[in-house]
């Protein structure tokens, strides 16, 4: 199962105290507390608040109504193509998350919203890389088209590099590595997973570190694979079982039956 978050790099120009506080809470899985710091009176603040609450849904499988309310506020405040495109991108991501977690099949809504975002956010714009990445998620996990997903992830990777978005790069590295692992390209997979883990550790993105460790473990052999999974379990417990979907990946396989 593939997951993402909104883009960001954990720091802000001029070390904005508000944004620093939001990042620290977000990176420790405290999305509600982070959202509470933002007053949704402007389009940028409302969009950021909605993105935090959508991310909470993806990682915890809770808070759907709060995310919907925040997103409606952001959509109402959005003016201009960039803001409307960003709101549509979040709308598509929420619909994707609901479909992925089996809350309700909103795949058509997700495709339509991301398509609308693509019409509003031109190639090369700062928000386009995140949009491309999310279109890759739909291709991989809902349409089951790894070739289309790879192309979208590569566009997102190039955009994240061009706009110096290391957090998004950690996601593109990880998902490209996941496709490589599925095709048996172990060296490529290990490189991508290691880059993803390195970036997340450098940024202090704690909530994303356990998934990165678990993904790398899937490409490694023992004893390194076991060590990585144990570290992932430690972080998973530290954050109170978030992200929820990681528990399935970290559950030890049952012993083989014997005659």
Secondary structure, DSSP 8 states (H G I E B T S, - for coil): ---------S--TT--HHHHHHHHHHHTT-HHHHHHT--TTSHHHHHHHHHHHHHHHHHHS--HHHHHHHHHHHHHH--HHHHHHHHHHHHHHHHHHHHHTTS---HHHHHHHHHHHHHHS-TTSTTHHHHHHHHHHIIIIIS--HHHHHHHHHHHHHHHHHTT-HHHHHHHHHHHHHHHHHTT-HHHHHHHHHHHHHHHHHHT-GGGHHHHHHHHHHHS-TTHHHHHHHHHHHHHHHTTS-STTHHHHHS--------
